[in-house]
């Protein structure tokens, strides 16, 4: 694989908005939070050096032992100067870390969640609270770092669920924020700021509507307003514009062309993801990652282009939605795949995907390459979760929306829709447009904008589409329910050599051996994980020196996910300020399925030679013995593989422990179902054409209309359904024009 000088590929710099004015925490709360951060990622110093408050002091012998362990256990350890800087860095040493925490807590965390965090920090910082939580009058921030570490470890294993939940959430917050901001982590693990492969690409030159300053609402008119610019919106915009209709696509996010991509982890998290990439369910049992960029999730997803499977299509058809087993639906699937050049022909698997395929083969598991939406190009880039700088990934911003523009569609970035507007007509409650607030990219102009339209298509995604409907006054009790998240847990394998897991396509393989564990189509897919340092940090166990040492093995790690087609569901609803709240806890059934997948991934890692295997359940990792790592020869010797007694004993412990809550780490990159499609208003939000029950001229076209979880990465299913819905809207508009023309002639 040819490479280019990464300096020639450096993306242009982006600018983060300032944190909101004021402090999200009091000084005592900050002291406690920063004390936790200093404990999770400490500055490690020799006692013989000058040691300041908030730094971890080790004797020369202890420090040398840490360095010696790193030199012998890390495949490609950093040189002495880089390693010394890395060990000396504490999370709180740099203003960038503090500023990012302030931005996260001030801008990305809901008010109620921030108040809950403040209460916890107040408890930890008070003497009475410390006595109750830890049996000592000494507040957390006044303890030594070793005592703090012991305290956090006890809390993370407490029999009190709120204490376990709080400690785990705070540790995760500190790890991810540090990994996004650390100046020493990248050089220490050999992680490049820019992809090592590929070349810059040219994006589409969008022209966005600009709104002049003013105190009165600015009014625009169009035939079709599409709220959102993601996978559903892009397909709808192309179809409706090419059918000859005036289309306006709006999104609260802003566009960043390929020359700004991929972004750094800190900037990409804030500028391309909802909530800075740190959304969580109300009980913190699962973290959500959802795109909030021009192009939606299609800008930050991992190119997976799997069509809806037959058993899911039959399940939906059995609910009265016959369309899903029709030739029409297959035509929609094929049409969207053809536009994006979806294929498996040009895949070059990286180490992680090769391990998944070959390990599955050795164990007799069903596995296959994953089609990619890369326009028939070989796309060997692992940074695309922060945007595709080559413009090879055919997401909405690269393909569908430019097609719409060439057909006359118009666009507006920075416009957050607050509600759909209705009028009572002879046909009933009729959508006539939307109302929202437009904010200029430089944040200097903010103005209310009303957009009048004949048809309103809400494609704001599974999290926001139900919020818009609820805030618009719709009372259908199904809105926001049926939330499906495809919960995942992570398995890490550490190999004896450097593999640079951030290079190469992120997901180019899938194991589907375990997709039907209950006989009803619920089970797991096994896939690879994007190996960006902050994503990895959330799965690397431990705190303190142990955590920092293990992070140095990032270059020889592969991460995998056990992705559940969830049987059970949750709910999205607005908080008092109108922001989404997420009521979802991975159920016992879904956690059991997830565990089966995690154990299968551990077996795959084992047969492919991983020296260490980690499962995010609290169980100690499996460390391959020296005897297991040294193959022997001889006709009478057997390769017992996963039947190795020590490995089997570990699997028994993993199964017995399960994936407990709080404790186990769950995430979601797929959100579906909150505006469910159905044939009866009593149990759905939209009808089989995407039309919202109880209204006229209002539609939903995104993954929120899925009747249940897709069981595969949802992009292609989303696009195919939106293709169907938008073609139906075009037929309605054409019929209306025909009736209007006939009426005028008469």
Secondary structure, 3 states (H helix, E strand, C coil): CCCCCHHHHCCCCCCCCCCCCCCCCCHHHHHHHHHHHHHHCCEEEECCCCCCCCEEEECHHHHHHHHHHHHHHCCCCCCHHHHHHHHHCCHHHCHHHHHHHHHHHHHHCCHHHHHHHHHHHHHHHCHHHHHHHHCCCCCHHHCCHHHHHHHHHHHHCCCCHHHHHHHHHHHHHHHHHHHHHCCCHHHHHCCCCCCCCCCCCCCCCCCECCCCCCCCCEEEECCEEEECCCHHHHHHHHHHHHCCCCEEEECCCCCCCHHHCCCCHHHHHHHHEHHHHCEECCCCCCEECCECCCCCHHHHCCCECCCCCHHHHHHHHHCCCHHHHCHHHHHHHHHHHHHCCCECCCCCCCHHHHHHHHHHHHHCCCEEECCECCCCCCCCECCHHHCCCCCCCCCCCCCHHHHHHHCCCEEECCEEEEEEEEEEECCEEEEEEEEEEEECCCCCCEEEEEEECCEEEECCHHHHHHHHHHHCCCCCCCCCEEEECCCEEEEEEECCCCCCCCECCCCCEEECCCCCCCCCCCCEEEEECCCCHHHHHCCCCCCHHHHHHHHCCHHHEEEEEEEECCCCCEEEEECCCCCEEEECCCCHHHHHHHHHHHHHHHHHHHHCCCCEEEECCCCCCEECCHHHHCCCCCCCCCCCHHHCHHHHHHHHHHHHHCCCCCCCCCEECCCECCCCECCCHHHCCECCCCEECCCECEEECCHHHCCCCCCCCCHHHHHHHHHHHHHHHHHHHHHHHHHHHHHHHC
